[in-house]
Amino acid sequence: LHNYIPTAPHMAGPRDARALDEEVSDDEPETLEKFVQEQKKKLPFPIRRPLTFNILVLIVYVAVGIAVLMRWESWAFSTAAYVIVQIVTTIGYGDVTANNFEAKYFMIVYVFVGTALVANVMNDLFNLVVERGDELLRKQLR
């Protein structure tokens, strides 16, 4: 009776534990690492590369802002870009302002959304720096 090896996992005895230990190889962490990398490749681009995605969104956002101001205010590209960069970076000199009623309301919404987008990019940058520092520290402690 003591030679009986149960087959159900919850009924496994010491003999089964030894068999499992023998089956586990030394390259298990390497296999797990490969599995994690494969799973990361399956994730959508915004989740896999949030910093790159957020920078692309910010570039498109700035381009749309410049296009809108060029159209509604009849500004040159350089003037529209100057105003948009002031707004996105929250400098806001105020020397060039929108005169058109629609453009003023557009700018109100644009300021809030732009500030959130820039904050998101900055957050991703800081997270990247912290993660890299954490990796370096872990390597040094090994």
C-alpha positions as a Markdown table, in Angstrom:
| # | Residue | x | y | z |
|---|---|---|---|---|
| 1 | Leu | 0.0 | 0.0 | 0.0 |
| 2 | His | 2.9 | 2.4 | 0.7 |
| 3 | Asn | 4.1 | 2.0 | -3.0 |
| 4 | Tyr | 0.8 | 3.4 | -4.3 |
| 5 | Ile | 1.3 | 6.8 | -6.0 |
| 6 | Pro | -1.8 | 8.8 | -6.3 |
| 7 | Thr | -2.5 | 10.5 | -9.6 |
| 8 | Ala | -4.5 | 13.5 | -8.5 |
| 9 | Pro | -2.3 | 16.6 | -7.8 |
| 10 | His | -3.9 | 17.3 | -4.5 |
| 11 | Met | -3.1 | 13.8 | -3.4 |
| 12 | Ala | 0.5 | 13.8 | -4.4 |
| 13 | Gly | 2.9 | 12.4 | -1.8 |
| 14 | Pro | 6.6 | 12.7 | -1.2 |
| 15 | Arg | 7.4 | 10.3 | -4.0 |
| 16 | Asp | 5.6 | 12.5 | -6.6 |
| 17 | Ala | 7.4 | 15.6 | -5.3 |
| 18 | Arg | 10.8 | 14.0 | -6.0 |
| 19 | Ala | 9.7 | 13.1 | -9.5 |
| 20 | Leu | 8.6 | 16.6 | -10.1 |
| 21 | Asp | 11.9 | 18.0 | -8.9 |
| 22 | Glu | 13.7 | 15.7 | -11.3 |
| 23 | Glu | 11.6 | 17.0 | -14.2 |
| 24 | Val | 12.3 | 20.6 | -13.5 |
| 25 | Ser | 15.5 | 21.7 | -15.4 |
| 26 | Asp | 18.0 | 24.4 | -14.6 |
| 27 | Asp | 16.9 | 26.5 | -17.6 |
| 28 | Glu | 13.4 | 27.1 | -16.3 |
| 29 | Pro | 14.0 | 30.9 | -15.8 |
| 30 | Glu | 15.2 | 31.1 | -19.3 |
| 31 | Thr | 12.1 | 29.4 | -20.6 |
| 32 | Leu | 9.9 | 31.6 | -18.5 |
| 33 | Glu | 11.7 | 34.7 | -19.8 |
| 34 | Lys | 11.2 | 33.6 | -23.4 |
| 35 | Phe | 7.5 | 33.0 | -22.7 |
| 36 | Val | 7.1 | 36.5 | -21.2 |
| 37 | Gln | 8.9 | 38.0 | -24.2 |
| 38 | Glu | 6.6 | 36.1 | -26.6 |
| 39 | Gln | 3.5 | 37.3 | -24.7 |
| 40 | Lys | 4.7 | 40.9 | -24.7 |
| 41 | Lys | 5.0 | 40.7 | -28.5 |
| 42 | Lys | 1.3 | 39.8 | -28.7 |
| 43 | Leu | 0.2 | 42.9 | -26.8 |
| 44 | Pro | -1.1 | 45.9 | -28.8 |
| 45 | Phe | 1.4 | 48.6 | -29.7 |
| 46 | Pro | 0.1 | 51.3 | -27.2 |
| 47 | Ile | 0.5 | 48.8 | -24.3 |
| 48 | Arg | 3.8 | 47.4 | -25.4 |
| 49 | Arg | 5.4 | 50.7 | -26.1 |
| 50 | Pro | 3.5 | 53.4 | -24.2 |
| 51 | Leu | 6.1 | 56.1 | -24.4 |
| 52 | Thr | 6.5 | 55.8 | -28.2 |
| 53 | Phe | 2.7 | 55.7 | -28.6 |
| 54 | Asn | 2.2 | 58.8 | -26.4 |
| 55 | Ile | 4.9 | 60.8 | -28.2 |
| 56 | Leu | 3.3 | 59.9 | -31.5 |
| 57 | Val | -0.1 | 61.1 | -30.2 |
| 58 | Leu | 1.4 | 64.3 | -28.9 |
| 59 | Ile | 3.0 | 65.0 | -32.3 |
| 60 | Val | -0.3 | 64.4 | -34.1 |
| 61 | Tyr | -2.0 | 66.6 | -31.5 |
| 62 | Val | 0.5 | 69.5 | -32.2 |
| 63 | Ala | 0.0 | 69.0 | -35.9 |
| 64 | Val | -3.8 | 69.2 | -35.6 |
| 65 | Gly | -3.5 | 72.3 | -33.4 |
| 66 | Ile | -1.2 | 74.0 | -36.0 |
| 67 | Ala | -3.6 | 73.1 | -38.8 |
| 68 | Val | -6.6 | 74.4 | -37.0 |
| 69 | Leu | -5.0 | 77.7 | -36.2 |
| 70 | Met | -3.7 | 78.1 | -39.7 |
| 71 | Arg | -7.2 | 77.6 | -41.0 |
| 72 | Trp | -9.3 | 79.5 | -38.5 |
| 73 | Glu | -6.9 | 82.4 | -37.7 |
| 74 | Ser | -5.2 | 82.5 | -41.2 |
| 75 | Trp | -1.8 | 82.4 | -39.5 |
| 76 | Ala | 1.4 | 81.4 | -41.1 |
| 77 | Phe | 2.8 | 78.0 | -40.1 |
| 78 | Ser | 5.5 | 79.6 | -38.0 |
| 79 | Thr | 3.0 | 81.7 | -36.0 |
| 80 | Ala | 0.6 | 78.8 | -35.5 |
| 81 | Ala | 3.5 | 76.5 | -34.4 |
| 82 | Tyr | 4.8 | 79.3 | -32.1 |
| 83 | Val | 1.4 | 79.5 | -30.3 |
| 84 | Ile | 0.9 | 75.8 | -30.1 |
| 85 | Val | 4.4 | 75.2 | -28.7 |
| 86 | Gln | 3.7 | 77.9 | -26.1 |
| 87 | Ile | 0.4 | 76.2 | -25.1 |
| 88 | Val | 1.7 | 72.6 | -25.0 |
| 89 | Thr | 4.8 | 73.6 | -23.0 |
| 90 | Thr | 2.6 | 75.8 | -20.7 |
| 91 | Ile | 4.8 | 78.8 | -21.3 |
| 92 | Gly | 2.1 | 81.1 | -22.7 |
| 93 | Tyr | 3.7 | 84.5 | -23.3 |
| 94 | Gly | 0.4 | 85.9 | -24.5 |
| 95 | Asp | 1.9 | 88.0 | -27.2 |
| 96 | Val | -0.1 | 86.2 | -29.9 |
| 97 | Thr | -3.6 | 85.2 | -29.1 |
| 98 | Ala | -6.6 | 83.9 | -31.0 |
| 99 | Asn | -9.1 | 86.5 | -32.2 |
| 100 | Asn | -11.7 | 84.2 | -33.7 |
| 101 | Phe | -14.6 | 83.1 | -31.5 |
| 102 | Glu | -14.3 | 79.5 | -32.5 |
| 103 | Ala | -10.5 | 79.5 | -32.1 |
| 104 | Lys | -10.8 | 80.8 | -28.6 |
| 105 | Tyr | -13.0 | 78.0 | -27.5 |
| 106 | Phe | -10.8 | 75.5 | -29.4 |
| 107 | Met | -7.8 | 76.8 | -27.5 |
| 108 | Ile | -9.6 | 76.4 | -24.1 |
| 109 | Val | -10.1 | 72.7 | -24.8 |
| 110 | Tyr | -6.7 | 72.4 | -26.5 |
| 111 | Val | -4.9 | 73.7 | -23.4 |
| 112 | Phe | -6.5 | 71.1 | -21.0 |
| 113 | Val | -6.0 | 68.1 | -23.3 |
| 114 | Gly | -2.5 | 69.2 | -24.3 |
| 115 | Thr | -1.4 | 69.6 | -20.7 |
| 116 | Ala | -2.7 | 66.1 | -19.9 |
| 117 | Leu | -0.9 | 64.6 | -22.9 |
| 118 | Val | 2.4 | 66.3 | -22.0 |
| 119 | Ala | 2.0 | 65.1 | -18.4 |
| 120 | Asn | 1.4 | 61.6 | -19.7 |
| 121 | Val | 4.6 | 61.7 | -21.8 |
| 122 | Met | 6.6 | 63.1 | -18.9 |
| 123 | Asn | 5.2 | 60.3 | -16.6 |
| 124 | Asp | 6.3 | 57.7 | -19.1 |
| 125 | Leu | 9.8 | 59.2 | -19.3 |
| 126 | Phe | 10.2 | 59.2 | -15.5 |
| 127 | Asn | 8.9 | 55.6 | -15.3 |
| 128 | Leu | 11.4 | 54.6 | -17.9 |
| 129 | Val | 14.3 | 56.2 | -15.9 |
| 130 | Val | 13.1 | 54.6 | -12.7 |
| 131 | Glu | 12.8 | 51.1 | -14.3 |
| 132 | Arg | 16.3 | 51.4 | -15.8 |
| 133 | Gly | 17.7 | 52.4 | -12.5 |
| 134 | Asp | 15.9 | 49.6 | -10.8 |
| 135 | Glu | 17.4 | 47.1 | -13.3 |
| 136 | Leu | 20.9 | 48.4 | -12.8 |
| 137 | Leu | 20.5 | 48.2 | -9.1 |
| 138 | Arg | 19.3 | 44.6 | -9.2 |
| 139 | Lys | 22.2 | 43.7 | -11.5 |
| 140 | Gln | 24.7 | 45.2 | -9.1 |
| 141 | Leu | 23.2 | 43.4 | -6.1 |
| 142 | Arg | 23.4 | 40.0 | -7.8 |
